[in-house]
């Protein structure tokens, strides 16, 4: 039986879930037990690598899908020439899209890569926001929790990042109530609520993504 790379394509979301789960497990260990900042930085860059590599793997898979059929194979030799209005963020790549892979690159960018770019931008903005919040009132965070927020928001991705913030708010309230009742503690830092919210969203989007898109009306944000 010959191995076909395309047989793995339906498993790509599962592979992402597995890698994300490993990182989440490491972050849980970090928040409960702790380890050095240098190791947390390694985890951060692994998360960046996963978020960046995932759309590239999907793009390669899409190339082979196009190439595997005589009809869609023509799309691999379809330059985008004048007369087609490109979105502003694609205009710097106009010359590249005039090559024979123009349509494929345009399709892959919009279908796979743009989501990862938006995820990285959102995670970066969220990190800056958390750092400003930490500077304003340090009680909201323990050491390293702002980086945990960056990693989680990166793994949750776009457009689920939009749901991460209100989910974190709800989880924070529930944890605060729990700690108030059972441990008589008033304050809750944001690291663990963000992580729990990220885990919930990552698992939920794997199993119920179409349902959640409709229920939360996120289809307008999907790229």
C-alpha beads as a LAMMPS data file, in Angstrom:
LAMMPS data file: protein, C-alpha beads

223 atoms
222 bonds

1 atom types
1 bond types

-500.0 500.0 xlo xhi
-500.0 500.0 ylo yhi
-500.0 500.0 zlo zhi

Masses

1 110.0

Atoms # bond

1 1 1 0.000 0.000 0.000
2 1 1 1.547 3.293 -1.151
3 1 1 1.624 6.187 1.283
4 1 1 -0.122 9.323 0.069
5 1 1 0.660 12.621 1.768
6 1 1 -2.911 13.776 1.160
7 1 1 -4.167 11.036 3.484
8 1 1 -2.782 13.085 6.389
9 1 1 -4.595 16.307 5.488
10 1 1 -7.804 15.539 7.455
11 1 1 -5.582 14.857 10.488
12 1 1 -3.875 18.276 10.442
13 1 1 -6.364 19.857 12.916
14 1 1 -5.840 16.871 15.236
15 1 1 -2.059 17.273 15.025
16 1 1 -2.460 20.963 15.919
17 1 1 -4.692 20.053 18.865
18 1 1 -2.097 17.564 20.126
19 1 1 0.773 20.076 19.897
20 1 1 -1.350 22.796 21.514
21 1 1 -2.332 20.390 24.310
22 1 1 1.329 19.638 25.016
23 1 1 2.102 23.347 25.290
24 1 1 -0.938 23.924 27.487
25 1 1 0.207 21.098 29.777
26 1 1 3.634 22.711 30.057
27 1 1 2.018 26.057 30.900
28 1 1 -0.132 24.434 33.596
29 1 1 3.048 22.992 35.100
30 1 1 4.691 26.430 34.868
31 1 1 1.848 28.193 36.677
32 1 1 1.594 25.566 39.423
33 1 1 5.199 24.440 39.923
34 1 1 7.259 26.922 37.926
35 1 1 10.467 26.830 35.917
36 1 1 12.988 29.334 34.554
37 1 1 12.201 32.280 32.285
38 1 1 14.575 30.908 29.668
39 1 1 12.522 27.707 29.412
40 1 1 9.309 29.716 29.199
41 1 1 10.857 31.681 26.329
42 1 1 11.596 28.400 24.556
43 1 1 7.945 27.393 24.957
44 1 1 6.925 30.803 23.590
45 1 1 9.039 30.438 20.460
46 1 1 7.818 26.875 19.928
47 1 1 4.266 28.249 20.000
48 1 1 5.229 30.916 17.452
49 1 1 6.808 28.219 15.262
50 1 1 3.690 26.031 15.435
51 1 1 1.359 28.922 14.646
52 1 1 3.599 29.949 11.717
53 1 1 4.215 26.442 10.352
54 1 1 0.596 25.256 10.460
55 1 1 -0.647 27.452 7.565
56 1 1 2.453 26.553 5.573
57 1 1 1.666 22.841 5.908
58 1 1 -1.924 23.565 4.889
59 1 1 -0.677 25.513 1.859
60 1 1 1.584 22.646 0.788
61 1 1 -1.330 20.237 1.197
62 1 1 -3.530 22.533 -0.889
63 1 1 -0.886 22.560 -3.621
64 1 1 -0.935 18.759 -3.793
65 1 1 -4.739 18.742 -3.769
66 1 1 -4.806 21.097 -6.749
67 1 1 -2.110 19.068 -8.504
68 1 1 -3.897 15.752 -7.951
69 1 1 -6.805 16.587 -10.237
70 1 1 -6.589 17.457 -13.942
71 1 1 -9.218 20.177 -13.584
72 1 1 -7.830 21.962 -10.510
73 1 1 -4.266 21.478 -11.743
74 1 1 -4.886 24.416 -14.053
75 1 1 -5.092 26.644 -10.975
76 1 1 -1.367 26.084 -10.445
77 1 1 -0.687 27.889 -13.693
78 1 1 -2.999 30.857 -13.250
79 1 1 -1.259 34.209 -12.807
80 1 1 -3.215 37.174 -11.454
81 1 1 -2.747 39.968 -13.959
82 1 1 -4.084 43.484 -14.317
83 1 1 -7.775 44.152 -14.044
84 1 1 -8.040 42.335 -10.717
85 1 1 -8.237 44.633 -7.701
86 1 1 -6.056 43.297 -4.882
87 1 1 -6.754 44.055 -1.205
88 1 1 -4.394 46.693 0.172
89 1 1 -2.432 44.146 2.217
90 1 1 -1.757 42.095 -0.938
91 1 1 -0.656 44.965 -3.159
92 1 1 3.041 44.762 -2.131
93 1 1 3.005 41.195 -3.499
94 1 1 1.438 42.182 -6.819
95 1 1 4.493 41.260 -8.890
96 1 1 4.788 37.861 -7.208
97 1 1 1.157 37.087 -8.007
98 1 1 1.800 37.677 -11.701
99 1 1 3.818 34.445 -11.799
100 1 1 2.275 31.116 -12.783
101 1 1 1.463 30.334 -9.131
102 1 1 -0.347 33.655 -8.686
103 1 1 -3.807 32.261 -7.979
104 1 1 -2.455 29.541 -5.688
105 1 1 -0.453 32.053 -3.636
106 1 1 -3.430 34.390 -3.442
107 1 1 -5.714 31.548 -2.371
108 1 1 -3.261 30.212 0.227
109 1 1 -2.672 33.658 1.666
110 1 1 -6.371 34.358 2.145
111 1 1 -7.346 30.841 3.176
112 1 1 -4.458 29.893 5.491
113 1 1 -1.674 32.456 6.025
114 1 1 -3.741 35.551 6.777
115 1 1 -5.346 33.878 9.792
116 1 1 -1.924 33.121 11.258
117 1 1 -0.746 36.692 10.635
118 1 1 -3.839 38.057 12.385
119 1 1 -3.272 35.619 15.257
120 1 1 0.294 36.846 15.751
121 1 1 -0.801 40.493 15.572
122 1 1 -3.643 39.935 18.070
123 1 1 -1.365 38.004 20.435
124 1 1 1.232 40.779 20.285
125 1 1 -1.343 43.499 20.970
126 1 1 -2.790 41.402 23.799
127 1 1 0.691 40.985 25.292
128 1 1 1.268 44.747 25.220
129 1 1 -2.127 45.257 26.878
130 1 1 -1.268 42.741 29.612
131 1 1 2.120 44.391 30.215
132 1 1 0.424 47.789 30.576
133 1 1 -2.115 46.259 32.951
134 1 1 0.728 44.692 34.932
135 1 1 2.478 48.055 35.123
136 1 1 -0.737 49.731 36.294
137 1 1 -1.501 47.102 38.947
138 1 1 0.967 44.265 39.440
139 1 1 -1.475 42.243 41.558
140 1 1 -3.166 41.031 38.341
141 1 1 -0.132 38.921 37.440
142 1 1 2.546 36.703 38.837
143 1 1 5.914 36.503 37.156
144 1 1 5.704 35.239 33.582
145 1 1 1.903 35.272 33.316
146 1 1 1.896 37.964 30.636
147 1 1 3.934 35.620 28.439
148 1 1 1.464 32.856 29.215
149 1 1 -1.251 35.204 27.926
150 1 1 0.703 35.755 24.714
151 1 1 1.220 32.025 24.137
152 1 1 -2.414 31.148 24.824
153 1 1 -3.813 33.895 22.574
154 1 1 -1.419 32.768 19.840
155 1 1 -2.587 29.160 20.047
156 1 1 -6.266 30.110 20.196
157 1 1 -5.745 32.052 16.988
158 1 1 -8.046 34.104 14.822
159 1 1 -10.996 34.650 15.065
160 1 1 -11.310 32.796 18.384
161 1 1 -9.131 35.413 20.046
162 1 1 -12.225 37.631 20.019
163 1 1 -13.944 35.077 22.286
164 1 1 -10.869 34.539 24.491
165 1 1 -11.226 37.829 26.361
166 1 1 -14.864 37.421 27.508
167 1 1 -14.232 33.738 28.254
168 1 1 -11.263 34.732 30.424
169 1 1 -13.485 37.236 32.232
170 1 1 -16.068 34.536 33.022
171 1 1 -13.403 32.036 34.141
172 1 1 -11.790 34.685 36.366
173 1 1 -15.096 35.321 38.124
174 1 1 -15.714 31.593 38.654
175 1 1 -12.199 31.006 40.023
176 1 1 -12.509 34.054 42.296
177 1 1 -15.785 32.773 43.715
178 1 1 -14.261 29.325 44.247
179 1 1 -11.183 30.739 46.005
180 1 1 -13.328 33.071 48.102
181 1 1 -15.559 30.237 49.328
182 1 1 -12.989 27.498 49.904
183 1 1 -9.705 29.333 50.534
184 1 1 -10.867 32.753 51.786
185 1 1 -8.681 34.425 49.157
186 1 1 -9.838 37.657 47.544
187 1 1 -7.521 38.189 44.582
188 1 1 -7.009 36.058 41.470
189 1 1 -4.183 36.650 39.019
190 1 1 -5.009 36.359 35.327
191 1 1 -2.525 33.701 34.216
192 1 1 -4.576 30.619 35.079
193 1 1 -7.952 32.040 33.901
194 1 1 -6.419 32.929 30.525
195 1 1 -4.923 29.450 30.263
196 1 1 -8.177 27.692 31.206
197 1 1 -10.112 29.869 28.740
198 1 1 -7.588 29.016 26.021
199 1 1 -7.861 25.289 26.694
200 1 1 -11.663 25.458 26.598
201 1 1 -11.677 27.360 23.299
202 1 1 -9.020 25.222 21.617
203 1 1 -10.807 21.969 22.461
204 1 1 -14.252 23.402 21.700
205 1 1 -13.214 24.740 18.305
206 1 1 -11.758 21.379 17.315
207 1 1 -14.953 19.480 18.085
208 1 1 -17.621 22.140 17.533
209 1 1 -16.098 24.749 15.210
210 1 1 -18.991 25.004 12.677
211 1 1 -21.553 25.094 15.479
212 1 1 -19.674 27.804 17.375
213 1 1 -19.185 29.900 14.252
214 1 1 -22.946 29.988 13.800
215 1 1 -23.841 30.402 17.474
216 1 1 -21.351 33.234 18.052
217 1 1 -21.867 34.766 14.589
218 1 1 -18.125 34.751 13.851
219 1 1 -18.448 33.890 10.172
220 1 1 -17.863 37.548 9.238
221 1 1 -14.414 37.338 10.924
222 1 1 -13.362 34.075 9.290
223 1 1 -10.510 34.294 6.782

Bonds

1 1 1 2
2 1 2 3
3 1 3 4
4 1 4 5
5 1 5 6
6 1 6 7
7 1 7 8
8 1 8 9
9 1 9 10
10 1 10 11
11 1 11 12
12 1 12 13
13 1 13 14
14 1 14 15
15 1 15 16
16 1 16 17
17 1 17 18
18 1 18 19
19 1 19 20
20 1 20 21
21 1 21 22
22 1 22 23
23 1 23 24
24 1 24 25
25 1 25 26
26 1 26 27
27 1 27 28
28 1 28 29
29 1 29 30
30 1 30 31
31 1 31 32
32 1 32 33
33 1 33 34
34 1 34 35
35 1 35 36
36 1 36 37
37 1 37 38
38 1 38 39
39 1 39 40
40 1 40 41
41 1 41 42
42 1 42 43
43 1 43 44
44 1 44 45
45 1 45 46
46 1 46 47
47 1 47 48
48 1 48 49
49 1 49 50
50 1 50 51
51 1 51 52
52 1 52 53
53 1 53 54
54 1 54 55
55 1 55 56
56 1 56 57
57 1 57 58
58 1 58 59
59 1 59 60
60 1 60 61
61 1 61 62
62 1 62 63
63 1 63 64
64 1 64 65
65 1 65 66
66 1 66 67
67 1 67 68
68 1 68 69
69 1 69 70
70 1 70 71
71 1 71 72
72 1 72 73
73 1 73 74
74 1 74 75
75 1 75 76
76 1 76 77
77 1 77 78
78 1 78 79
79 1 79 80
80 1 80 81
81 1 81 82
82 1 82 83
83 1 83 84
84 1 84 85
85 1 85 86
86 1 86 87
87 1 87 88
88 1 88 89
89 1 89 90
90 1 90 91
91 1 91 92
92 1 92 93
93 1 93 94
94 1 94 95
95 1 95 96
96 1 96 97
97 1 97 98
98 1 98 99
99 1 99 100
100 1 100 101
101 1 101 102
102 1 102 103
103 1 103 104
104 1 104 105
105 1 105 106
106 1 106 107
107 1 107 108
108 1 108 109
109 1 109 110
110 1 110 111
111 1 111 112
112 1 112 113
113 1 113 114
114 1 114 115
115 1 115 116
116 1 116 117
117 1 117 118
118 1 118 119
119 1 119 120
120 1 120 121
121 1 121 122
122 1 122 123
123 1 123 124
124 1 124 125
125 1 125 126
126 1 126 127
127 1 127 128
128 1 128 129
129 1 129 130
130 1 130 131
131 1 131 132
132 1 132 133
133 1 133 134
134 1 134 135
135 1 135 136
136 1 136 137
137 1 137 138
138 1 138 139
139 1 139 140
140 1 140 141
141 1 141 142
142 1 142 143
143 1 143 144
144 1 144 145
145 1 145 146
146 1 146 147
147 1 147 148
148 1 148 149
149 1 149 150
150 1 150 151
151 1 151 152
152 1 152 153
153 1 153 154
154 1 154 155
155 1 155 156
156 1 156 157
157 1 157 158
158 1 158 159
159 1 159 160
160 1 160 161
161 1 161 162
162 1 162 163
163 1 163 164
164 1 164 165
165 1 165 166
166 1 166 167
167 1 167 168
168 1 168 169
169 1 169 170
170 1 170 171
171 1 171 172
172 1 172 173
173 1 173 174
174 1 174 175
175 1 175 176
176 1 176 177
177 1 177 178
178 1 178 179
179 1 179 180
180 1 180 181
181 1 181 182
182 1 182 183
183 1 183 184
184 1 184 185
185 1 185 186
186 1 186 187
187 1 187 188
188 1 188 189
189 1 189 190
190 1 190 191
191 1 191 192
192 1 192 193
193 1 193 194
194 1 194 195
195 1 195 196
196 1 196 197
197 1 197 198
198 1 198 199
199 1 199 200
200 1 200 201
201 1 201 202
202 1 202 203
203 1 203 204
204 1 204 205
205 1 205 206
206 1 206 207
207 1 207 208
208 1 208 209
209 1 209 210
210 1 210 211
211 1 211 212
212 1 212 213
213 1 213 214
214 1 214 215
215 1 215 216
216 1 216 217
217 1 217 218
218 1 218 219
219 1 219 220
220 1 220 221
221 1 221 222
222 1 222 223
